[in-house]
């Protein structure tokens, strides 16, 4: 999967729109949160979620790698659902079926 490498962070520096949040990696703009509404907390929450995406993906991949080698019956039903949900999220992030 090709995505912008490095740590992602939030920048609120915007020359024309100080309400905009930009997710950056170094000097590269990864995503921009435009204020569709005047709900600053929602815009900040969206920016934080996007900025955390690389770490969330890496954490999900570690969890799945750990539990995928186990037999399905060896995992509790709730852990099985968590591993399945993690697999689904990984596939969604990577654009794979």
C-alpha positions as CSV (number, residue, x, y, z in Angstrom):
1,X,0.0,0.0,0.0
2,X,1.3,3.4,-0.9
3,X,0.5,6.2,1.4
4,X,2.3,9.3,2.7
5,X,4.9,8.0,5.1
6,X,6.0,9.5,8.4
7,X,4.1,10.8,11.3
8,X,0.9,12.7,10.5
9,X,0.0,15.8,12.6
10,X,-2.6,18.6,12.6
11,X,-1.8,22.1,11.5
12,X,-4.2,25.0,12.0
13,X,-2.1,27.4,10.0
14,X,-4.2,28.7,7.1
15,X,-3.7,32.0,5.5
16,X,-7.2,32.5,4.1
17,X,-9.3,30.3,6.5
18,X,-8.1,30.1,10.1
19,X,-11.0,27.6,10.8
20,X,-9.5,25.0,8.5
21,X,-7.5,22.1,9.9
22,X,-4.8,20.5,7.7
23,X,-3.3,17.1,8.4
24,X,0.4,17.1,7.4
25,X,3.4,14.8,7.2
26,X,6.5,17.0,7.3
27,X,5.8,19.6,4.6
28,X,3.2,17.4,2.7
29,X,-0.5,18.1,3.1
30,X,-2.2,14.8,3.6
31,X,-5.8,16.0,4.1
32,X,-7.7,19.2,4.7
33,X,-10.7,19.6,6.9
34,X,-12.9,22.4,5.6
35,X,-15.4,23.9,8.1
36,X,-18.6,22.6,6.5
37,X,-20.4,23.7,9.7
38,X,-19.4,25.9,12.5
39,X,-18.8,23.0,14.8
40,X,-15.2,23.5,15.7
41,X,-15.0,20.4,18.0
42,X,-16.3,18.1,15.2
43,X,-13.8,19.5,12.8
44,X,-11.0,19.0,15.3
45,X,-12.1,15.5,16.0
46,X,-12.2,14.6,12.3
47,X,-8.7,16.0,11.9
48,X,-7.4,14.0,14.9
49,X,-8.9,10.8,13.5
50,X,-7.3,11.3,10.1
51,X,-3.9,12.2,11.7
52,X,-4.1,9.0,13.8
53,X,-4.9,6.8,10.7
54,X,-1.3,5.5,10.1
55,X,-0.8,4.5,13.7
56,X,-4.3,2.9,13.9
57,X,-3.6,0.9,10.8
58,X,-0.3,-0.3,12.1
59,X,-1.8,-1.3,15.4
60,X,-4.6,-3.2,13.7
61,X,-2.1,-5.0,11.5
62,X,-0.1,-6.0,14.6
63,X,-3.2,-7.4,16.4
64,X,-4.3,-9.3,13.3
65,X,-0.8,-10.7,12.7
66,X,-0.7,-11.9,16.3
67,X,-4.1,-13.6,16.3
68,X,-4.4,-14.8,12.7
69,X,-2.2,-17.8,13.4
70,X,-4.6,-19.1,16.1
71,X,-7.4,-21.5,15.4
72,X,-10.8,-19.8,15.3
73,X,-12.1,-21.9,18.1
74,X,-9.3,-20.9,20.4
75,X,-10.4,-17.3,20.5
76,X,-13.4,-16.0,22.5
77,X,-16.4,-14.8,20.4
78,X,-15.7,-11.2,21.3
79,X,-12.0,-11.5,20.4
80,X,-13.0,-13.2,17.1
81,X,-15.3,-10.3,16.3
82,X,-12.5,-7.8,17.2
83,X,-10.0,-9.6,14.9
84,X,-12.6,-9.7,12.1
85,X,-13.4,-6.0,12.5
86,X,-9.7,-5.2,12.4
87,X,-9.3,-7.3,9.2
88,X,-12.2,-5.4,7.7
89,X,-10.8,-2.0,8.6
90,X,-7.4,-3.0,7.2
91,X,-9.0,-4.1,3.9
92,X,-10.9,-0.8,3.8
93,X,-7.8,1.3,4.4
94,X,-5.8,-0.6,1.8
95,X,-8.7,-0.8,-0.8
96,X,-8.7,-4.5,-0.9
97,X,-11.8,-6.8,-0.9
